[in-house]
Amino acid sequence: MASYVLSGAEALTFSRGRNPVGFGLMEFSRSGICLPKMGAISFTGSNLKAKTVAPRCSASSSRPASQPRFIQHKKEAFWFYRFLSIVYDHVINPGHWTEDMRDDALEPADLYDPRLKVVDVGGGTGFTTLGIIKHIYPKNVTILDQSPHQLEKARQKEALKECTIIEGDAEDLPFPTDSVDRYISAGSIEYWPDPQRGIKEAYRVLKLGGLACVIGPVYPTFWLSRFFADMWMLFPKEEEYIEWFKKAGFKDVKLKRIGPKWYRGVRRHGLIMGCSVTGVKRESGDSPLQLGPKAEDVDKPVNPFAFLMRFILGTIAAAYYVLVPIYMWIKDQIVPKGQPI
Ligand SMILES: C[S@@+](CC[C@H](N)C(=O)[O-])C[C@H]1O[C@@H](n2cnc3c(N)ncnc32)[C@H](O)[C@@H]1O
């Protein structure tokens, strides 16, 4: 048995079984009391004493979200997907974001009624949208992305023909306040220079009682993975997601851990799709959170040399994360089942 304390909006105590890196669903109440779910993970209030050990998951220090990584910028992300869109469905999905994981991650989004109005923000080539339309009428689903190249791939998918597909920025959504039932965003937050602003926007566009589901990476603890993660893009810590949701005004904030099957629950390298975080809009209207002007103005000219260097270094770091799932897959094949890898 191991336990560790997270500090975030509230101090959270994680009490763990034998495997310190498994999956589970965590619930964070407004008072900071965290309730056990699915029997995998239990929490207590911050006033209880707990043994503090070296964190094994995402609970370690990283660069603050306010210091963006090389590709955690709108312009860099635009160019990154200018090229990645060509192979995205063939490279990213098999290694990091399988259909099983997608369905598991969408389960907390509670897509119980096909008539719900859903937006898929940073919807890209429509891989997550294909999971959404298993439950929702496609005509009720809008895919938004800042990359026309990614959206072009979505347009080519027959199953998504009835969806609305638009270009836009996750930090400045072109939807009215209180207008949608579900806000879903998978694997996009890591590119937003100001993730808190994106989550505040999720709150704004949802109807009262509507639910936001943000699926995203988790921070690695292995030194080399941490190095490349911090170069490439934002790998938030679990408690950062919770804090962003709570600050934006959401209630019933929950976090479900996800990951590829062949990782056997290993999270030390971080995961590009490592958790699904949900929250419910508590009051109609805009988020109670007040923010200053946008962190990044895409129309502002950038130094082309600095831009190129950021882009090249960020892409090198991304290449490391193409290798990690292959390495984990080989380990899974070699190490006998039931043993840790
Ligand atoms: C890893 S892909 C995920 C695509 C899709 N959601 C999926 O599940 O396969 C990330 C997407 O986020 C988009 N993106 C990055 N920054 C964005 C922003 N500020 N606003 C909207 N989309 C953004 C990228 O263009 C890219 O298509």
The ligand as a Gaussian input file, in Angstrom:
#p B3LYP/6-31G(d) Opt

LIG

0 1
 C       -4.206000      15.438000     -31.056000
 S       -5.329000      16.250000     -32.135000
 C       -6.853000      15.588000     -31.539000
 C       -7.875000      15.465000     -32.623000
 C       -9.156000      14.733000     -32.206000
 N       -9.810000      15.381000     -31.102000
 C       -8.921000      13.269000     -31.892000
 O       -9.418000      12.825000     -30.873000
 O       -8.290000      12.590000     -32.663000
 C       -5.331000      17.898000     -31.493000
 C       -6.169000      18.872000     -32.291000
 O       -6.312000      20.095000     -31.562000
 C       -6.300000      21.146000     -32.508000
 N       -5.990000      22.402000     -31.833000
 C       -4.814000      22.772000     -31.273000
 N       -4.943000      23.991000     -30.730000
 C       -6.213000      24.406000     -30.945000
 C       -6.947000      25.584000     -30.625000
 N       -6.396000      26.591000     -29.968000
 N       -8.233000      25.648000     -31.011000
 C       -8.817000      24.623000     -31.711000
 N       -8.175000      23.500000     -32.036000
 C       -6.892000      23.384000     -31.659000
 C       -5.253000      20.705000     -33.521000
 O       -5.368000      21.400000     -34.729000
 C       -5.545000      19.214000     -33.624000
 O       -6.431000      18.927000     -34.650000

